[in-house]
């Protein structure tokens, strides 16, 4: 089981998604702000292209 996590940076408002095996925090790829929590997560089917 994997999750696609949706993030929105609190510092620069950049939005991005990432696929993880858990609903975990991520760092903003734009400004580098740490530990942004996903505002939404959805299941990813195995084998789905990313
Ligand atoms: Zn940012």
PDB file of the backbone (N, CA, C, O) and the ligand in Angstrom, with CONECT records:
HET     ZN  A 101       1
ATOM      1  N   UNK A   1       0.848  -1.199   0.000  1.00  0.00           N
ATOM      2  CA  UNK A   1       0.000   0.000   0.000  1.00  0.00           C
ATOM      3  C   UNK A   1       0.878   1.241   0.000  1.00  0.00           C
ATOM      4  O   UNK A   1       1.812   1.368   0.791  1.00  0.00           O
ATOM      5  N   UNK A   2       0.553   2.148  -0.904  1.00  0.00           N
ATOM      6  CA  UNK A   2       1.248   3.435  -0.916  1.00  0.00           C
ATOM      7  C   UNK A   2       0.226   4.558  -0.901  1.00  0.00           C
ATOM      8  O   UNK A   2      -0.943   4.355  -1.226  1.00  0.00           O
ATOM      9  N   UNK A   3       0.673   5.723  -0.527  1.00  0.00           N
ATOM     10  CA  UNK A   3      -0.187   6.893  -0.482  1.00  0.00           C
ATOM     11  C   UNK A   3       0.379   7.991  -1.358  1.00  0.00           C
ATOM     12  O   UNK A   3       1.590   8.209  -1.395  1.00  0.00           O
ATOM     13  N   UNK A   4      -0.506   8.684  -2.064  1.00  0.00           N
ATOM     14  CA  UNK A   4      -0.102   9.939  -2.702  1.00  0.00           C
ATOM     15  C   UNK A   4      -0.490  11.060  -1.749  1.00  0.00           C
ATOM     16  O   UNK A   4      -1.666  11.269  -1.452  1.00  0.00           O
ATOM     17  N   UNK A   5       0.507  11.761  -1.287  1.00  0.00           N
ATOM     18  CA  UNK A   5       0.284  12.840  -0.324  1.00  0.00           C
ATOM     19  C   UNK A   5       0.302  14.186  -1.034  1.00  0.00           C
ATOM     20  O   UNK A   5       1.150  14.442  -1.889  1.00  0.00           O
ATOM     21  N   UNK A   6      -0.634  15.030  -0.674  1.00  0.00           N
ATOM     22  CA  UNK A   6      -0.748  16.371  -1.248  1.00  0.00           C
ATOM     23  C   UNK A   6      -0.271  17.379  -0.205  1.00  0.00           C
ATOM     24  O   UNK A   6      -0.756  17.414   0.926  1.00  0.00           O
ATOM     25  N   UNK A   7       0.683  18.186  -0.616  1.00  0.00           N
ATOM     26  CA  UNK A   7       1.266  19.161   0.312  1.00  0.00           C
ATOM     27  C   UNK A   7       1.060  20.577  -0.202  1.00  0.00           C
ATOM     28  O   UNK A   7       1.014  20.822  -1.407  1.00  0.00           O
ATOM     29  N   UNK A   8       0.936  21.501   0.741  1.00  0.00           N
ATOM     30  CA  UNK A   8       0.948  22.920   0.406  1.00  0.00           C
ATOM     31  C   UNK A   8       1.859  23.599   1.423  1.00  0.00           C
ATOM     32  O   UNK A   8       1.658  23.490   2.632  1.00  0.00           O
ATOM     33  N   UNK A   9       2.856  24.297   0.909  1.00  0.00           N
ATOM     34  CA  UNK A   9       3.833  24.902   1.799  1.00  0.00           C
ATOM     35  C   UNK A   9       3.236  26.093   2.539  1.00  0.00           C
ATOM     36  O   UNK A   9       2.616  26.965   1.930  1.00  0.00           O
ATOM     37  N   UNK A  10       3.427  26.124   3.855  1.00  0.00           N
ATOM     38  CA  UNK A  10       2.929  27.233   4.673  1.00  0.00           C
ATOM     39  C   UNK A  10       3.753  28.496   4.474  1.00  0.00           C
ATOM     40  O   UNK A  10       3.295  29.595   4.789  1.00  0.00           O
ATOM     41  N   UNK A  11       4.969  28.345   3.952  1.00  0.00           N
ATOM     42  CA  UNK A  11       5.848  29.503   3.800  1.00  0.00           C
ATOM     43  C   UNK A  11       5.676  30.173   2.438  1.00  0.00           C
ATOM     44  O   UNK A  11       5.525  31.392   2.360  1.00  0.00           O
ATOM     45  N   UNK A  12       5.698  29.373   1.357  1.00  0.00           N
ATOM     46  CA  UNK A  12       5.696  29.969   0.011  1.00  0.00           C
ATOM     47  C   UNK A  12       4.470  29.581  -0.814  1.00  0.00           C
ATOM     48  O   UNK A  12       4.354  29.992  -1.968  1.00  0.00           O
ATOM     49  N   UNK A  13       3.555  28.798  -0.243  1.00  0.00           N
ATOM     50  CA  UNK A  13       2.311  28.401  -0.907  1.00  0.00           C
ATOM     51  C   UNK A  13       2.529  27.481  -2.098  1.00  0.00           C
ATOM     52  O   UNK A  13       1.591  27.224  -2.852  1.00  0.00           O
ATOM     53  N   UNK A  14       3.750  26.979  -2.286  1.00  0.00           N
ATOM     54  CA  UNK A  14       3.987  25.976  -3.316  1.00  0.00           C
ATOM     55  C   UNK A  14       3.186  24.724  -2.998  1.00  0.00           C
ATOM     56  O   UNK A  14       3.049  24.335  -1.839  1.00  0.00           O
ATOM     57  N   UNK A  15       2.651  24.089  -4.066  1.00  0.00           N
ATOM     58  CA  UNK A  15       1.937  22.835  -3.872  1.00  0.00           C
ATOM     59  C   UNK A  15       2.654  21.737  -4.631  1.00  0.00           C
ATOM     60  O   UNK A  15       3.145  21.952  -5.739  1.00  0.00           O
ATOM     61  N   UNK A  16       2.710  20.561  -4.031  1.00  0.00           N
ATOM     62  CA  UNK A  16       3.311  19.416  -4.697  1.00  0.00           C
ATOM     63  C   UNK A  16       2.707  18.137  -4.149  1.00  0.00           C
ATOM     64  O   UNK A  16       2.042  18.133  -3.113  1.00  0.00           O
ATOM     65  N   UNK A  17       2.956  17.048  -4.872  1.00  0.00           N
ATOM     66  CA  UNK A  17       2.507  15.746  -4.400  1.00  0.00           C
ATOM     67  C   UNK A  17       3.705  14.808  -4.373  1.00  0.00           C
ATOM     68  O   UNK A  17       4.688  15.007  -5.088  1.00  0.00           O
ATOM     69  N   UNK A  18       3.606  13.797  -3.546  1.00  0.00           N
ATOM     70  CA  UNK A  18       4.652  12.797  -3.487  1.00  0.00           C
ATOM     71  C   UNK A  18       4.029  11.470  -3.073  1.00  0.00           C
ATOM     72  O   UNK A  18       3.012  11.435  -2.381  1.00  0.00           O
ATOM     73  N   UNK A  19       4.648  10.395  -3.502  1.00  0.00           N
ATOM     74  CA  UNK A  19       4.145   9.074  -3.169  1.00  0.00           C
ATOM     75  C   UNK A  19       5.067   8.431  -2.144  1.00  0.00           C
ATOM     76  O   UNK A  19       6.271   8.295  -2.364  1.00  0.00           O
ATOM     77  N   UNK A  20       4.476   8.036  -1.017  1.00  0.00           N
ATOM     78  CA  UNK A  20       5.215   7.430   0.071  1.00  0.00           C
ATOM     79  C   UNK A  20       4.475   6.175   0.524  1.00  0.00           C
ATOM     80  O   UNK A  20       3.315   5.951   0.176  1.00  0.00           O
ATOM     81  N   UNK A  21       5.168   5.381   1.296  1.00  0.00           N
ATOM     82  CA  UNK A  21       4.535   4.203   1.876  1.00  0.00           C
ATOM     83  C   UNK A  21       3.785   4.547   3.164  1.00  0.00           C
ATOM     84  O   UNK A  21       3.218   3.667   3.811  1.00  0.00           O
ATOM     85  N   UNK A  22       3.785   5.815   3.527  1.00  0.00           N
ATOM     86  CA  UNK A  22       3.067   6.263   4.717  1.00  0.00           C
ATOM     87  C   UNK A  22       2.657   7.715   4.507  1.00  0.00           C
ATOM     88  O   UNK A  22       3.132   8.386   3.590  1.00  0.00           O
ATOM     89  N   UNK A  23       1.764   8.184   5.378  1.00  0.00           N
ATOM     90  CA  UNK A  23       1.348   9.582   5.302  1.00  0.00           C
ATOM     91  C   UNK A  23       2.318  10.406   6.135  1.00  0.00           C
ATOM     92  O   UNK A  23       2.060  10.717   7.297  1.00  0.00           O
ATOM     93  N   UNK A  24       3.442  10.752   5.512  1.00  0.00           N
ATOM     94  CA  UNK A  24       4.510  11.372   6.292  1.00  0.00           C
ATOM     95  C   UNK A  24       4.745  12.818   5.846  1.00  0.00           C
ATOM     96  O   UNK A  24       4.307  13.236   4.774  1.00  0.00           O
ATOM     97  N   UNK A  25       5.432  13.549   6.678  1.00  0.00           N
ATOM     98  CA  UNK A  25       5.795  14.921   6.349  1.00  0.00           C
ATOM     99  C   UNK A  25       6.850  14.943   5.245  1.00  0.00           C
ATOM    100  O   UNK A  25       7.576  13.972   5.034  1.00  0.00           O
ATOM    101  N   UNK A  26       6.914  16.078   4.546  1.00  0.00           N
ATOM    102  CA  UNK A  26       7.898  16.235   3.487  1.00  0.00           C
ATOM    103  C   UNK A  26       8.460  17.654   3.543  1.00  0.00           C
ATOM    104  O   UNK A  26       7.899  18.540   4.189  1.00  0.00           O
ATOM    105  N   UNK A  27       9.566  17.843   2.859  1.00  0.00           N
ATOM    106  CA  UNK A  27      10.167  19.173   2.786  1.00  0.00           C
ATOM    107  C   UNK A  27       9.743  19.847   1.484  1.00  0.00           C
ATOM    108  O   UNK A  27       9.646  19.189   0.448  1.00  0.00           O
ATOM    109  N   UNK A  28       9.493  21.139   1.530  1.00  0.00           N
ATOM    110  CA  UNK A  28       9.102  21.882   0.336  1.00  0.00           C
ATOM    111  C   UNK A  28      10.243  21.879  -0.683  1.00  0.00           C
ATOM    112  O   UNK A  28      11.360  22.286  -0.359  1.00  0.00           O
ATOM    113  N   UNK A  29       9.972  21.424  -1.916  1.00  0.00           N
ATOM    114  CA  UNK A  29      11.035  21.403  -2.928  1.00  0.00           C
ATOM    115  C   UNK A  29      11.356  22.799  -3.470  1.00  0.00           C
ATOM    116  O   UNK A  29      12.353  22.980  -4.169  1.00  0.00           O
ATOM    117  N   UNK A  30      10.522  23.769  -3.152  1.00  0.00           N
ATOM    118  CA  UNK A  30      10.714  25.114  -3.683  1.00  0.00           C
ATOM    119  C   UNK A  30      11.565  25.967  -2.747  1.00  0.00           C
ATOM    120  O   UNK A  30      12.559  26.551  -3.179  1.00  0.00           O
ATOM    121  N   UNK A  31      11.189  26.044  -1.477  1.00  0.00           N
ATOM    122  CA  UNK A  31      11.904  26.917  -0.541  1.00  0.00           C
ATOM    123  C   UNK A  31      12.628  26.139   0.550  1.00  0.00           C
ATOM    124  O   UNK A  31      13.399  26.721   1.313  1.00  0.00           O
ATOM    125  N   UNK A  32      12.390  24.828   0.635  1.00  0.00           N
ATOM    126  CA  UNK A  32      13.113  24.009   1.589  1.00  0.00           C
ATOM    127  C   UNK A  32      12.535  23.996   2.993  1.00  0.00           C
ATOM    128  O   UNK A  32      13.173  23.499   3.922  1.00  0.00           O
ATOM    129  N   UNK A  33      11.328  24.540   3.159  1.00  0.00           N
ATOM    130  CA  UNK A  33      10.691  24.506   4.488  1.00  0.00           C
ATOM    131  C   UNK A  33      10.519  23.055   4.929  1.00  0.00           C
ATOM    132  O   UNK A  33      10.150  22.197   4.128  1.00  0.00           O
ATOM    133  N   UNK A  34      10.780  22.792   6.173  1.00  0.00           N
ATOM    134  CA  UNK A  34      10.820  21.424   6.673  1.00  0.00           C
ATOM    135  C   UNK A  34       9.477  20.992   7.248  1.00  0.00           C
ATOM    136  O   UNK A  34       8.693  21.799   7.748  1.00  0.00           O
ATOM    137  N   UNK A  35       9.246  19.689   7.156  1.00  0.00           N
ATOM    138  CA  UNK A  35       8.180  19.029   7.907  1.00  0.00           C
ATOM    139  C   UNK A  35       6.792  19.576   7.599  1.00  0.00           C
ATOM    140  O   UNK A  35       5.999  19.841   8.503  1.00  0.00           O
ATOM    141  N   UNK A  36       6.511  19.739   6.305  1.00  0.00           N
ATOM    142  CA  UNK A  36       5.156  20.093   5.919  1.00  0.00           C
ATOM    143  C   UNK A  36       4.282  18.838   5.974  1.00  0.00           C
ATOM    144  O   UNK A  36       4.659  17.780   5.471  1.00  0.00           O
ATOM    145  N   UNK A  37       3.122  18.977   6.589  1.00  0.00           N
ATOM    146  CA  UNK A  37       2.210  17.849   6.701  1.00  0.00           C
ATOM    147  C   UNK A  37       1.266  17.820   5.509  1.00  0.00           C
ATOM    148  O   UNK A  37       0.835  18.878   5.051  1.00  0.00           O
ATOM    149  N   UNK A  38       0.934  16.644   4.995  1.00  0.00           N
ATOM    150  CA  UNK A  38      -0.005  16.561   3.883  1.00  0.00           C
ATOM    151  C   UNK A  38      -1.401  17.017   4.307  1.00  0.00           C
ATOM    152  O   UNK A  38      -1.865  16.699   5.402  1.00  0.00           O
ATOM    153  N   UNK A  39      -2.066  17.771   3.417  1.00  0.00           N
ATOM    154  CA  UNK A  39      -3.446  18.174   3.707  1.00  0.00           C
ATOM    155  C   UNK A  39      -4.431  17.177   3.142  1.00  0.00           C
ATOM    156  O   UNK A  39      -5.620  17.220   3.457  1.00  0.00           O
ATOM    157  N   UNK A  40      -3.931  16.267   2.299  1.00  0.00           N
ATOM    158  CA  UNK A  40      -4.787  15.218   1.750  1.00  0.00           C
ATOM    159  C   UNK A  40      -3.901  14.050   1.358  1.00  0.00           C
ATOM    160  O   UNK A  40      -2.753  14.236   0.953  1.00  0.00           O
ATOM    161  N   UNK A  41      -4.440  12.845   1.481  1.00  0.00           N
ATOM    162  CA  UNK A  41      -3.727  11.651   1.049  1.00  0.00           C
ATOM    163  C   UNK A  41      -4.724  10.720   0.391  1.00  0.00           C
ATOM    164  O   UNK A  41      -5.877  10.621   0.811  1.00  0.00           O
ATOM    165  N   UNK A  42      -4.267  10.042  -0.639  1.00  0.00           N
ATOM    166  CA  UNK A  42      -5.134   9.040  -1.261  1.00  0.00           C
ATOM    167  C   UNK A  42      -4.318   7.793  -1.571  1.00  0.00           C
ATOM    168  O   UNK A  42      -3.104   7.849  -1.765  1.00  0.00           O
ATOM    169  N   UNK A  43      -5.016   6.677  -1.610  1.00  0.00           N
ATOM    170  CA  UNK A  43      -4.350   5.410  -1.887  1.00  0.00           C
ATOM    171  C   UNK A  43      -3.842   5.368  -3.317  1.00  0.00           C
ATOM    172  O   UNK A  43      -4.466   5.933  -4.215  1.00  0.00           O
ATOM    173  N   UNK A  44      -2.723   4.708  -3.535  1.00  0.00           N
ATOM    174  CA  UNK A  44      -2.157   4.518  -4.868  1.00  0.00           C
ATOM    175  C   UNK A  44      -2.189   3.037  -5.169  1.00  0.00           C
ATOM    176  O   UNK A  44      -1.730   2.219  -4.373  1.00  0.00           O
ATOM    177  N   UNK A  45      -2.737   2.696  -6.327  1.00  0.00           N
ATOM    178  CA  UNK A  45      -2.742   1.300  -6.741  1.00  0.00           C
ATOM    179  C   UNK A  45      -1.329   0.866  -7.109  1.00  0.00           C
ATOM    180  O   UNK A  45      -0.572   1.629  -7.711  1.00  0.00           O
ATOM    181  N   UNK A  46      -0.987  -0.341  -6.750  1.00  0.00           N
ATOM    182  CA  UNK A  46       0.315  -0.878  -7.128  1.00  0.00           C
ATOM    183  C   UNK A  46       0.458  -0.878  -8.643  1.00  0.00           C
ATOM    184  O   UNK A  46      -0.473  -1.233  -9.367  1.00  0.00           O
ATOM    185  N   UNK A  47       1.633  -0.476  -9.113  1.00  0.00           N
ATOM    186  CA  UNK A  47       1.896  -0.517 -10.538  1.00  0.00           C
ATOM    187  C   UNK A  47       1.493   0.741 -11.276  1.00  0.00           C
ATOM    188  O   UNK A  47       1.734   0.868 -12.476  1.00  0.00           O
ATOM    189  N   UNK A  48       0.877   1.675 -10.560  1.00  0.00           N
ATOM    190  CA  UNK A  48       0.488   2.920 -11.204  1.00  0.00           C
ATOM    191  C   UNK A  48       1.736   3.737 -11.535  1.00  0.00           C
ATOM    192  O   UNK A  48       2.636   3.870 -10.705  1.00  0.00           O
ATOM    193  N   UNK A  49       1.784   4.266 -12.716  1.00  0.00           N
ATOM    194  CA  UNK A  49       2.925   5.074 -13.110  1.00  0.00           C
ATOM    195  C   UNK A  49       2.942   6.384 -12.325  1.00  0.00           C
ATOM    196  O   UNK A  49       1.904   6.953 -11.989  1.00  0.00           O
ATOM    197  N   UNK A  50       4.129   6.823 -12.058  1.00  0.00           N
ATOM    198  CA  UNK A  50       4.262   8.119 -11.365  1.00  0.00           C
ATOM    199  C   UNK A  50       5.325   8.934 -12.053  1.00  0.00           C
ATOM    200  O   UNK A  50       5.604  10.059 -11.639  1.00  0.00           O
TER     201      UNK A  50
HETATM  202 ZN    ZN A 101       7.952  26.398   0.323  1.00  0.00          ZN
END
